[in-house]
Amino acid sequence: MPKCLDDCHTYELDTVLNEGKGWKPGEYLTPFRAVMHFYEMRPDGTKIDGVTNEEVIGVLIHRLNFLNEKWMEGKFRCRENSLAITKLEEALMWLERRTANREKRGVEGKMEP
């Protein structure tokens, strides 16, 4: 499970490093930590670059579609991947709707509800 390192802007993720050029079944993989930092706007107006929720969801949608359609000629297509894609697309739609509503109200990019 990812570990939150601060107030929900920076996460440390468990992952593995493939020490060889090509992974083979049974090959030893070395654990390491990856860090993901989300875009941050502080109350004083300071902005710190990072990824957005929408970008992360977009990556997951792309990856699951790839696994369903192209990885090993689609041999790993499954109902669970398809359902996860649908739910991620729905989550993305709601976040995009939230942004559109904030833009209409003139509060997008501001520290206002």
C-alpha positions, -999 to +999 in steps of 0.1 A: +000+000+000+013+035-008+026+055+022+016+091+025+047+112+034+030+145+041-005+161+039-016+139+009+006+155-017+036+131-017+034+093-017+060+065-015+051+034-035+065+000-032+077-014-065+104-037-079+135-031-100+143-056-127+181-059-126+183-078-159+175-066-194+144-088-197+124-103-169+121-141-168+098-161-145+116-169-113+141-140-117+149-121-085+136-086-085+150-060-061+124-039-041+128-001-043+107+030-035+091+053-061+078+087-051+048+104-066+041+140-059+007+157-067+002+193-078+000+215-048-014+249-043-007+264-009-028+289+010-002+316+003-006+311-034+026+291-040+022+264-066+043+233-067+044+211-098+031+176-097+006+152-112-031+156-109-057+130-099-070+131-135-036+123-149-031+093-126-066+080-135-058+085-172-026+065-169-045+036-152-072+037-179-045+035-206-026+007-189-057-015-183-069-009-219-034-019-231-035-051-210-069-059-223-063-052-260-026-055-268-005-073-241+002-108-254-024-102-282-052-097-256-047-130-238-051-113-204-084-096-213-108-101-184-141-088-171-124-074-140-101-052-161-131-040-182-151-032-151-122-013-135-118+007-167-155+016-166-153+028-130-121+047-136-137+064-166-166+073-143-143+087-117-126+108-143-159+121-156-169+133-120-135+150-115-138+168-149-174+178-140-161+192-107-135+213-126-161+225-151-184+236-122-155+254-105-146+272-137-183+283-141-182+297-106-149+314-112-130+296-084-109+271-103-073+276-094-082+295-062-082+284-026-120+287-024-147+260-020 
